[in-house]
Amino acid sequence: MYTFSPAYPTPEHATAADAIVDHFAGQAGVAAVLLTCSCARGKATADSCLDIAVLLDSSLKPAARQAIESQWQAYHDEAPVFHAMQQVGRFSHVDLDFFDGRFTPEDHHHGWTTGADAFELEVGNRLVYTAPLWERDATYRDLQAMWLPYYAEALRAERLAMVRHYCINNLEHIDLYVERGLYFQAMQRLWHATGEFLQGLFIAHRTYPIAYDKWIHEQVVDVLGMPDLYTQLTSLFEIERFESAALAHKAVLLRNLVADYFVP
């Protein structure tokens, strides 16, 4: 069973989080303030962002939401606590997002050359890999009850088939690009297909992901419990000679993994 514990990498991160809670707690229209990403999972360093998600009432009017967002931006720009946090690391700043708890696949475009979409990531990073810092009521818990342990089976089957279709399409282009000497495009297709493989892998296992371009070891080994698969995934990007048939060979290996792991 994968477990995690929130932890701040510096006192400045902790103080900034407290200031954010003080700002939003009790504000009309704000249902919860959530710690997300690496701080929520205790993986952050001094260079890490302080990632915060603010859950708003879904009935909030656009003007009221805009007012909340504008007030936050003004507070962030003026409060010394946030400037102090920016001094502790090269990229240590507040990354704060607002959301209203409505998760819809249609809001996440998945195209022929885009790679994995972010629908499952959004749900996972809002409702699973988070630590509530403040809650006004049961809104956040009700959302978790609605979406966890996973979304509806019919939607899952539909999305697994869709992701597989796009993944295979990317893989089938790789040998054609290799034949034409377009090795960087072949690599991009392999990269997109790998992201789609991870997306489909998590859908197949009814588990929400964290990311498709980082924390791969944590997700495949610790969350899914598949250390052997992780070794196979890393080998996809161990290429001795870039301008060769190696990328086409890697595409075959990844397609075999799709066949093995995209189980309905």
GUDRENLO-540505 format. One record per residue (C-alpha): residue in one letter; x negated, y, z. Coordinates in pm, 1 decimal. Example, Ala and Ser with C-alpha at 12.3 -4.5 7.8 and 13.67 -1.06 7.14 Angstrom:
<dotors>
   rest          X          Y          Z
      a    -1230.0     -450.0      780.0
      s    -1367.0     -106.0      714.0
</dotors>
This chain:
<dotors>
   rest          X          Y          Z
      m        0.0        0.0        0.0
      y     -148.3      331.3     -110.1
      t     -147.3      595.0      161.6
      f     -289.8      944.0      186.1
      s     -326.1     1221.4      441.4
      p     -335.6     1595.1      376.3
      a     -654.4     1780.2      468.0
      y     -792.9     2126.2      399.7
      p    -1155.9     2143.4      286.8
      t    -1223.8     2479.0      457.0
      p    -1065.7     2694.5      729.5
      e     -992.4     2951.8      457.6
      h     -774.8     2702.6      270.7
      a     -584.1     2626.3      590.5
      t     -534.9     2993.0      676.5
      a     -412.1     3069.0      325.2
      a     -161.0     2783.9      346.5
      d      -29.0     2920.3      677.6
      a        7.3     3264.7      521.0
      i      207.8     3119.6      232.4
      v      443.5     2942.6      470.8
      d      487.5     3262.6      673.5
      h      573.4     3449.1      355.6
      f      837.1     3205.3      228.4
      a      984.0     3057.6      548.0
      g     1335.0     3180.6      595.5
      q     1357.7     3355.2      258.6
      a     1698.1     3318.8      100.7
      g     1679.3     3083.0     -194.7
      v     1368.5     2897.7      -76.3
      a     1433.0     2538.3       29.7
      a     1080.5     2409.2       98.8
      v      709.8     2484.1       71.2
      l      499.5     2183.8      -33.4
      l      125.7     2118.6      -30.7
      t       32.6     1930.9     -348.3
      c     -259.3     1784.4     -546.1
      s     -602.0     1722.5     -387.9
      c     -538.1     1900.5      -56.0
      a     -218.5     1699.3       -6.6
      r     -412.1     1376.1      -58.6
      g     -715.5     1481.4      145.7
      k     -943.5     1485.5     -161.9
      a    -1019.9     1858.2     -188.5
      t    -1358.6     2028.1     -163.8
      a    -1451.7     2390.9     -102.2
      d    -1428.7     2448.9     -477.8
      s    -1074.6     2312.6     -499.6
      c     -759.6     2514.7     -554.8
      l     -496.3     2538.2     -286.3
      d     -202.8     2391.2     -479.0
      i      142.1     2482.5     -352.1
      a      489.4     2405.4     -489.5
      v      781.6     2617.2     -372.7
      l     1119.2     2445.0     -403.4
      l     1397.0     2690.3     -486.1
      d     1772.6     2641.4     -470.8
      s     1894.3     2509.7     -805.1
      s     2187.6     2753.4     -790.2
      l     1959.2     3055.6     -767.4
      k     2034.4     3323.6    -1028.0
      p     1751.8     3421.2    -1266.4
      a     1727.6     3771.1    -1120.8
      a     1694.9     3636.3     -766.9
      r     1427.7     3390.0     -875.5
      q     1237.5     3664.4    -1052.4
      a     1249.1     3874.6     -736.8
      i     1102.9     3590.3     -530.0
      e      825.8     3534.1     -781.7
      s      744.6     3905.0     -808.0
      q      733.6     3947.7     -430.7
      w      497.5     3653.2     -404.8
      q      264.1     3792.7     -669.4
      a      248.4     4129.9     -496.8
      y      180.5     3964.0     -160.7
      h      -89.4     3740.9     -309.3
      d     -265.2     4032.1     -478.4
      e     -275.0     4244.3     -162.7
      a     -325.2     4001.9      128.5
      p     -693.3     3970.0      237.6
      v     -645.8     3604.6      332.5
      f     -627.8     3501.1      -33.1
      h     -930.3     3705.9     -131.0
      a    -1122.8     3539.0      152.1
      m    -1033.9     3194.6       19.5
      q    -1161.8     3286.0     -325.3
      q    -1507.1     3347.6     -175.8
      v    -1560.1     2996.6      -37.6
      g    -1593.4     2817.0     -371.7
      r    -1634.6     2879.0     -740.7
      f    -1274.3     2791.5     -822.1
      s    -1105.1     2818.1     -483.0
      h     -785.3     3009.4     -540.4
      v     -414.5     2963.6     -481.6
      d     -228.7     2782.2     -759.2
      l      137.5     2823.5     -668.6
      d      432.4     2702.7     -876.0
      f      806.9     2735.5     -833.4
      f     1052.7     2459.2     -921.2
      d     1422.7     2397.3     -863.6
      g     1429.5     2018.7     -837.8
      r     1578.1     1954.0    -1180.0
      f     1361.4     1700.6    -1365.4
      t     1456.3     1631.4    -1727.3
      p     1252.0     1441.3    -1988.3
      e     1376.8     1677.9    -2260.5
      d     1170.1     1957.5    -2105.8
      h      850.1     1764.1    -2183.1
      h      762.8     1741.5    -2550.7
      h      585.1     1425.6    -2662.7
      g      456.9     1459.5    -3018.9
      w      246.7     1258.9    -3260.3
      t      -74.2     1438.9    -3166.8
      t       -7.3     1573.2    -2816.9
      g     -100.4     1275.7    -2603.1
      a       95.5     1186.0    -2291.5
      d      373.2     1415.5    -2175.1
      a      412.9     1533.8    -1814.8
      f      758.8     1413.4    -1709.3
      e      642.8     1141.0    -1469.4
      l      357.2     1362.6    -1354.4
      e      602.3     1635.0    -1257.8
      v      814.5     1403.0    -1046.1
      g      511.3     1238.7     -886.0
      n      334.1     1560.8     -798.8
      r      649.5     1719.6     -660.3
      l      806.3     1433.7     -467.3
      v      544.3     1163.4     -401.9
      y      192.2     1303.1     -365.9
      t      293.9     1602.1     -154.7
      a      301.1     1713.4      207.4
      p      588.1     1939.6      317.3
      l      460.3     2246.6      502.0
      w      803.4     2392.8      569.8
      e     1161.6     2283.4      497.7
      r     1475.4     2488.9      542.4
      d     1710.9     2191.1      514.4
      a     1737.8     1842.9      361.0
      t     1707.4     1957.1       -2.1
      y     1359.7     1811.6      -50.4
      r     1449.0     1481.9      120.3
      d     1763.5     1454.6      -89.8
      l     1554.6     1491.9     -405.3
      q     1324.8     1215.2     -287.8
      a     1622.5      988.6     -223.6
      m     1746.0     1060.6     -576.8
      w     1417.4      993.9     -759.5
      l     1233.9      743.2     -540.6
      p     1114.8      474.5     -556.9
      y     1166.5      534.1     -932.3
      y     1412.4      676.4    -1180.8
      a     1696.2      484.7    -1350.4
      e     1614.0      157.1    -1524.7
      a     1774.7      251.6    -1856.3
      l     1565.3      567.6    -1877.5
      r     1254.9      372.2    -1778.2
      a     1302.4      120.9    -2062.5
      e     1365.3      402.6    -2309.3
      r     1055.4      596.8    -2206.7
      l      830.3      291.7    -2200.3
      a      929.1      210.1    -2558.7
      m      876.3      571.9    -2663.1
      v      530.3      597.4    -2506.4
      r      425.4      265.9    -2659.4
      h      533.5      390.6    -3003.2
      y      322.9      706.2    -2979.6
      c       26.6      521.9    -2828.6
      i       18.0      264.5    -3109.3
      n       49.6      542.0    -3367.0
      n     -262.9      710.2    -3228.3
      l     -453.1      382.5    -3226.0
      e     -357.8      297.7    -3583.5
      h     -510.3      623.0    -3705.3
      i     -852.7      561.0    -3554.0
      d     -998.9      316.0    -3806.7
      l     -876.5      539.0    -4092.3
      y    -1057.3      838.2    -3947.5
      v    -1370.9      633.0    -3886.1
      e    -1371.0      523.5    -4251.4
      r    -1358.3      890.0    -4354.4
      g    -1637.2      988.5    -4116.7
      l    -1400.2     1193.9    -3898.6
      y    -1544.9     1066.8    -3573.0
      f    -1439.4     1353.9    -3349.5
      q    -1077.8     1318.4    -3465.3
      a    -1103.2      944.1    -3402.7
      m    -1228.3     1016.2    -3050.2
      q     -942.0     1257.7    -2990.0
      r     -693.4      993.0    -3098.1
      l     -857.3      742.7    -2864.5
      w     -838.7      995.2    -2580.7
      h     -469.8     1068.4    -2647.0
      a     -392.2      696.9    -2671.6
      t     -569.8      633.8    -2341.0
      g     -354.9      896.6    -2171.6
      e      -46.0      736.4    -2322.3
      f     -166.7      395.9    -2207.7
      l     -190.8      527.1    -1852.4
      q      152.1      684.5    -1883.1
      g      303.2      358.0    -2005.6
      l      112.5      157.3    -1744.2
      f      269.1      356.7    -1462.3
      i      614.3      340.8    -1621.0
      a      579.3      -36.2    -1657.5
      h      492.1      -60.6    -1287.4
      r      769.7      175.4    -1176.7
      t      513.0      398.9    -1009.5
      y      461.8      771.5    -1044.7
      p      115.9      889.3    -1157.1
      i     -103.6     1175.4    -1035.6
      a     -280.5     1268.8    -1360.5
      y     -393.6     1115.8    -1689.1
      d     -727.3     1296.0    -1715.6
      k     -865.4     1276.3    -1360.9
      w     -837.8     1067.7    -1043.2
      i     -822.5      762.4    -1269.7
      h    -1015.7      539.1    -1030.0
      e     -791.7      639.4     -740.3
      q     -479.0      571.1     -942.7
      v     -570.8      246.5    -1114.9
      v     -763.5       90.1     -827.0
      d     -596.8      234.1     -515.5
      v     -241.1      313.9     -628.0
      l     -186.5       24.7     -871.0
      g     -442.8     -216.5     -723.6
      m     -603.7     -305.9    -1060.7
      p     -983.8     -282.1    -1026.9
      d    -1046.7     -514.9    -1322.9
      l     -835.6     -296.6    -1549.5
      y    -1026.9       11.5    -1437.8
      t    -1350.3     -151.3    -1554.1
      q    -1196.5     -218.3    -1894.1
      l    -1077.3      141.0    -1924.0
      t    -1417.8      289.7    -1848.4
      s    -1577.9       61.5    -2107.2
      l    -1362.7      225.3    -2376.2
      f    -1579.0      535.9    -2351.4
      e    -1916.4      362.1    -2330.6
      i    -2029.0      415.2    -2690.0
      e    -2387.7      351.3    -2793.3
      r    -2362.9      520.0    -3132.2
      f    -2088.7      775.1    -3194.0
      e    -2100.4      777.0    -3574.7
      s    -2027.9      407.9    -3619.1
      a    -1741.4      159.7    -3618.2
      a    -1751.3      158.2    -3238.7
      l    -1445.4      382.3    -3204.1
      a    -1240.0      152.1    -3425.5
      h    -1347.5     -140.3    -3208.0
      k    -1242.6       50.1    -2895.5
      a     -901.6      109.9    -3052.0
      v     -855.5     -265.6    -3091.7
      l     -948.8     -321.1    -2727.4
      l     -700.0      -59.2    -2609.1
      r     -426.7     -201.1    -2829.6
      n     -483.4     -539.3    -2665.1
      l     -439.2     -371.9    -2324.6
      v     -111.9     -219.8    -2444.2
      a       10.5     -567.6    -2537.5
      d      -95.0     -707.4    -2200.5
      y       30.7     -433.0    -1970.6
      f      331.5     -264.5    -2132.5
      v      567.3     -518.8    -1982.2
      p      936.0     -411.9    -1982.3
</dotors>
